[in-house]
Amino acid sequence: MRIIALLAEERLHVSELARRIGMSRPLLYMHLTKLEEAGFVAGRLELSEEGKAHKYFELLPFELVISTETIVDAIAADPTDGEE
């Protein structure tokens, strides 16, 4: 949720986003990849004036409705459910 909250304010490149959240870039990339696959964020590679590549992410418009049925279905679909 912190990733979404920060991207709701402005688009950010991965290094800046990782710094603000206090998360390693590899772990952040994992979360951003999942958010991108789900259609919540979009990433775009851009070159700085110095020629360095930065991947910027921005939040895409979405509406999320969570109901009891949604939660029950998600848990039923989780293959790790019940594993301790």
DOMAR-331025 format. One record per atom (N, C-alpha, C, O): residue in three letters; z, x, y negated. Coordinates in steps of 0.001 Angstrom, whole numbers, padded with zeros to 6 digits, always signed. Example, Ala and Ser with C-alpha at 12.3 -4.5 7.8 and 13.67 -1.06 7.14 Angstrom:
% DOMAR-331025
ALA+007800+013190+005690/ALA+007800+012300+004500/ALA+007800+013200+003300/ALA+008465+014236+003319/SER+007080+012850+002250/SER+007140+013670+001060/SER+007870+012900-000030/SER+008039+013409-001138/
This chain:
% DOMAR-331025
MET+000000+000825+001192/MET+000000+000000+000000/MET+000000+000868-001254/MET-000535+000469-002289/ARG+000601+002057-001162/ARG+000596+002942-002336/ARG-000815+003392-002676/ARG-001161+003522-003851/ILE-001632+003631-001659/ILE-003021+004027-001898/ILE-003742+002919-002644/ILE-004407+003174-003648/ILE-003615+001701-002166/ILE-004276+000559-002801/ILE-003761+000364-004221/ILE-004547+000092-005129/ALA-002459+000497-004426/ALA-001888+000317-005766/ALA-002445+001340-006750/ALA-002776+000986-007882/LEU-002551+002595-006340/LEU-003083+003619-007242/LEU-004567+003416-007510/LEU-005026+003583-008640/LEU-005321+003056-006472/LEU-006755+002846-006664/LEU-007039+001573-007450/LEU-008127+001430-008007/ALA-006095+000655-007507/ALA-006264-000548-008331/ALA-006253-000180-009813/ALA-006838-000887-010633/GLU-005587+000926-010157/GLU-005513+001375-011547/GLU-006754+002143-011967/GLU-007247+001968-013081/GLU-007271+003008-011065/GLU-008437+003835-011383/GLU-008963+004484-010115/GLU-008241+004620-009127/ARG-010221+004881-010151/ARG-010772+005628-009021/ARG-010241+007045-009097/ARG-010053+007590-010185/LEU-009998+007639-007938/LEU-009401+008972-007885/LEU-010070+009804-006808/LEU-010558+009272-005811/HIS-010090+011131-007019/HIS-010572+011996-005941/HIS-009400+012308-005017/HIS-008234+012193-005395/VAL-009738+012700-003819/VAL-008750+012823-002747/VAL-007598+013754-003119/VAL-006440+013433-002852/SER-007892+014892-003726/SER-006820+015836-004064/SER-005825+015222-005039/SER-004616+015388-004876/GLU-006318+014520-006045/GLU-005435+013886-007029/GLU-004632+012762-006383/GLU-003437+012618-006640/LEU-005285+011977-005553/LEU-004598+010884-004866/LEU-003504+011434-003944/LEU-002396+010899-003904/ALA-003816+012494-003210/ALA-002830+013116-002314/ALA-001641+013645-003108/ALA-000496+013503-002679/ARG-001905+014254-004264/ARG-000828+014789-005101/ARG+000080+013673-005600/ARG+001304+013796-005561/ARG-000523+012582-006071/ARG+000273+011480-006616/ARG+001120+010789-005551/ARG+002239+010351-005821/ILE+000578+010697-004349/ILE+001297+010013-003268/ILE+002282+010953-002575/ILE+003277+010508-002002/GLY+001998+012254-002631/GLY+002842+013209-001921/GLY+002515+013259-000444/GLY+003406+013350+000401/MET+001220+013198-000137/MET+000755+013158+001248/MET-000264+014278+001443/MET-000976+014638+000506/SER-000338+014825+002642/SER-001338+015852+002922/SER-002735+015234+002857/SER-002918+014049+003137/ARG-003712+016053+002485/ARG-005080+015539+002400/ARG-005608+015055+003749/ARG-006249+014005+003798/PRO-005363+015784+004859/PRO-005856+015274+006150/PRO-005291+013897+006512/PRO-006021+013032+006995/LEU-003992+013697+006279/LEU-003390+012398+006582/LEU-003944+011323+005649/LEU-004212+010201+006079/LEU-004114+011668+004378/LEU-004681+010719+003421/LEU-006100+010342+003822/LEU-006464+009167+003773/TYR-006916+011334+004222/TYR-008280+011044+004677/TYR-008274+010067+005847/TYR-009119+009174+005916/MET-007325+010232+006766/MET-007240+009316+007903/MET-007027+007882+007411/MET-007697+006957+007869/HIS-006089+007706+006475/HIS-005821+006371+005936/HIS-007014+005841+005143/HIS-007370+004669+005267/LEU-007634+006698+004329/LEU-008784+006268+003527/LEU-009965+005880+004414/LEU-010687+004932+004106/THR-010161+006603+005505/THR-011244+006272+006437/THR-011030+004883+007024/THR-011971+004095+007125/LYS-009797+004586+007409/LYS-009501+003252+007955/LYS-009691+002170+006895/LYS-010236+001105+007184/LEU-009243+002440+005671/LEU-009425+001468+004582/LEU-010903+001275+004261/LEU-011338+000167+003950/GLU-011677+002366+004340/GLU-013113+002278+004078/GLU-013812+001479+005178/GLU-014662+000638+004886/GLU-013463+001733+006429/GLU-014047+000992+007550/GLU-013719-000496+007465/GLU-014521-001335+007873/ALA-012545-000822+006938/ALA-012127-002223+006795/ALA-012731-002888+005560/ALA-012599-004099+005383/GLY-013395-002101+004700/GLY-014043-002667+003519/GLY-013140-002824+002305/GLY-013470-003562+001376/PHE-011996-002132+002306/PHE-011071-002224+001172/PHE-011361-001193+000085/PHE-011116-001447-001095/VAL-011885-000027+000479/VAL-012208+001025-000482/VAL-013596+001575-000193/VAL-014139+001397+000898/ALA-014160+002249-001195/ALA-015447+002921-001028/ALA-015297+004343-001543/ALA-014695+004575-002592/GLY-015847+005288-000800/GLY-015801+006690-001202/GLY-017184+007183-001569/GLY-018190+006775-000987/ARG-017210+008082-002564/ARG-018496+008644-002993/ARG-018283+010107-003361/ARG-017345+010446-004083/LEU-019160+010964-002859/LEU-019093+012393-003136/LEU-019792+012675-004456/LEU-020925+012241-004667/GLU-019120+013402-005350/GLU-019692+013757-006650/GLU-019460+015233-006906/GLU-018484+015811-006429/LEU-020372+015845-007669/LEU-020238+017248-008037/LEU-019638+017363-009425/LEU-020032+016650-010347/SER-018680+018271-009563/SER-018097+018531-010880/SER-019063+019410-011673/SER-020071+019877-011142/GLU-018747+019628-012939/GLU-019589+020489-013771/GLU-019636+021910-013225/GLU-020610+022631-013442/GLU-018586+022313-012519/GLU-018531+023651-011918/GLU-019271+023708-010579/GLU-019370+024774-009971/GLY-019784+022581-010124/GLY-020514+022524-008869/GLY-019647+022277-007646/GLY-020119+022381-006514/LYS-018382+021951-007870/LYS-017473+021678-006756/LYS-017576+020209-006362/LYS-017608+019326-007220/ALA-017628+019957-005052/ALA-017734+018585-004553/ALA-016356+017928-004518/ALA-015386+018512-004034/HIS-016288+016715-005037/HIS-015066+015909-004993/HIS-015432+014550-004409/HIS-016433+013950-004802/LYS-014634+014074-003487/LYS-014859+012731-002964/LYS-013936+011777-003708/LYS-012711+011878-003633/TYR-014559+010846-004431/TYR-013820+009849-005195/TYR-013747+008557-004399/TYR-014696+008183-003710/PHE-012624+007888-004499/PHE-012455+006590-003862/PHE-012122+005556-004911/PHE-011414+005828-005881/GLU-012650+004358-004696/GLU-012327+003239-005575/GLU-012028+002014-004722/GLU-012516+001873-003600/LEU-011223+001147-005281/LEU-010845-000082-004597/LEU-011961-001104-004739/LEU-012505-001287-005828/LEU-012300-001765-003651/LEU-013288-002838-003682/LEU-012560-004172-003809/LEU-011420-004301-003363/PRO-013207-005159-004413/PRO-012555-006472-004521/PRO-012317-007066-003125/PRO-013197-007032-002265/PHE-011138-007598-002923/PHE-010846-008258-001651/PHE-009707-009243-001850/PHE-008938-009167-002808/GLU-009633-010160-000914/GLU-008522-011102-000873/GLU-007996-011087+000546/GLU-008765-011208+001499/LEU-006710-010942+000689/LEU-006093-010852+002003/LEU-005137-012018+002182/LEU-004188-012189+001418/VAL-005406-012818+003210/VAL-004543-013957+003515/VAL-003866-013667+004848/VAL-004532-013448+005860/ILE-002547-013669+004837/ILE-001791-013414+006065/ILE-001035-014682+006436/ILE-000271-015235+005645/SER-001270-015118+007655/SER-000576-016302+008157/SER+000145-015923+009450/SER-000042-014827+009979/THR+000947-016817+009935/THR+001620-016592+011210/THR+000589-016348+012302/THR+000758-015459+013136/GLU-000470-017132+012295/GLU-001529-016986+013296/GLU-002174-015601+013217/GLU-002453-014993+014251/THR-002412-015101+012015/THR-002995-013775+011837/THR-002107-012705+012458/THR-002598-011803+013137/ILE-000814-012804+012228/ILE+000132-011823+012766/ILE+000187-011906+014287/ILE+000163-010876+014961/VAL+000261-013110+014833/VAL+000304-013293+016291/VAL-000971-012744+016926/VAL-000904-012059+017947/ASP-002130-013035+016337/ASP-003400-012534+016868/ASP-003469-011009+016811/ASP-003959-010376+017747/ALA-002982-010417+015720/ALA-003008-008958+015581/ALA-002125-008297+016626/ALA-002503-007280+017209/ILE-000970-008859+016862/ILE-000060-008295+017865/ILE-000640-008465+019262/ILE-000523-007563+020091/ALA-001258-009599+019534/ALA-001864-009839+020848/ALA-003022-008876+021106/ALA-003278-008510+022253/ALA-003721-008466+020052/ALA-004865-007574+020200/ALA-004456-006105+020266/ALA-005294-005255+020567/ASP-003190-005783+019993/ASP-002714-004399+019971/ASP-002447-003924+021397/ASP-001534-004422+022056/PRO-003249-002950+021882/PRO-003056-002475+023258/PRO-001750-001709+023453/PRO-001317-001525+024590/THR-001117-001262+022379/THR+000141-000517+022505/THR+001353-001422+022399/THR+002485-000953+022515/ASP+001135-002717+022179/ASP+002255-003650+022041/ASP+003095-003640+023312/ASP+002572-003739+024422/GLY+004377-003522+023132/GLY+005285-003519+024271/GLY+005611-002135+024783/GLY+006522-001975+025595/GLU+004865-001108+024312/GLU+005160+000260+024722/GLU+006253+000814+023835/GLU+006232+000614+022620/GLU+007175+001485+024412/GLU+008284+002065+023641/GLU+008156+003559+023636/GLU+008986+004247+023043/
